[in-house]
Amino acid sequence: MRTAAGEVVCFESARSAFLPDESSSNTAKRVHLMNHHPHILNAACNLLGICFIVIGSLKLADLNSRSYGDEAAWAAASLFFVSIITSYLAVRNNNYKEWQLFVADCAFLVGLVALMASVCIAAISI
């Protein structure tokens, strides 16, 4: 295929640069196209800080006794902490153990839901 400038573009070679070689003997059962645990580690650290901001804001506004927003934020902070620890271990062990990858992903996603719930509860209680 040629572009407007006359350059030849080969999609098959570009595709093979990103996908693992299927003929190699060491292809894992579960193919990871991207090492995403450093990104989860970074995002979980940032979201842990947001959880503390939500908890502190509810405490300063004296709304923590009238709603469950701070409890949901503490649950999200705990899940993000679990995600941080397991993501760090996965990065440190070079993604060797599958359970670390699974726990980091699940804790991160459930933590996102818990943080969203705490923000919604806090917004309703204000």
N, C-alpha and C positions, 0 to 999 in steps of 0.2 A: 504494500500500500504506500502511496506517495502523498506527501502533504502539499500544500499550496506552494511552498518554496522548492519543491522537487526533492525533498529529503525522503529517504526510504525508511519507513517505520515498520518494525517487526514486533508485533504484539506477543508472539510466542516466546521470543527470547527475553522480553521484559517481564513476562509472566513467570518464566522459570527462574528469574533472579530472586523472586520473593517467595516462591514455593519450594519446599524441600524436595530433593531428588527421591522419587518413589522407588527407584531401583536400588538405592543404597540399603545395606543390610542393617544399619543402625537407626532406621527411621522409627521413631517412637510410635506407640499405639495411639497416643493422643498428640496430634500435631499442634504445636504452638506457633502461630504465624508471627506473633509479636511478644516480646518479653514485657508484659504489662505490669509486673509487680513493683518495679520502681515508681511507676506512675500512681499505683494504688497507695503506695507508701507515702508519697508526696501529698496526694489528695486527702488521705485519711488524717495526716498531721494537720493540714489546714482546716479540715472540718472539725477536728477535735477542738481547735481554737475557737471555732464558731460556736460549738456546744458550750464552751466556758463563757462566751459572751452572752449567750441566751440565758444560762444559769445565773450569771452575775446581774444581768439586766432585770430578771424577774425578782431576784433578791433585793436589789436596790429600789425597785418600784413596790416592794412589799406585796407582790402578787404570788409568791411561791407557796403561801399557805392556802390560797383560795383556788388554785388550779393544779392540774397534774402536768403542767408544761415543763416544770423543772425536773420531775421524775422521768419524763420521756427524754429530756435532754441528757440526764445522767445515764439512762439506758443507752442512748446513742453514743455518748462519750465512752462508755464501757465497750461497746461493740467496735468503735473506731480504734480503741486501744488494743483490742484483740487483733484487729486487722493490721495495725501497725506492727505488732510483735511478729505475727506470722508472715507478713510481707517482708519484714527485715530478715527473718530466718530463711525465707525462700530465696531472697537475693543473695544472702550470705552462702547458702548451700548450692547455689547455681541451679535452682529449680529442680533439685534432685528428688525431693519428696513430694508426692502428689497431694498428700493431705494438707500440707502447708498452703499450697495453691488454692485448694478448695475452701479451706477455712477462711483464708484472707478474702477471697471473693465473696463468700456468703456473709461474713461479718460486715464487710463494707456495704453490701447492698441492703442488708437489714438495718444497718446504722443509718443509711440515707433515709430509709422509710421512717425510722424512729425520729430523726432530726426534723423531717418534714412534719410529722405528727406533732412534735413539741412546738414548732413554730406556729402551726395552725391552732393548737390549743391556747398558746400565749396570745395570739391575735384575737381569738374569740373572747378570752377572759378580760382583755383590755377594753 
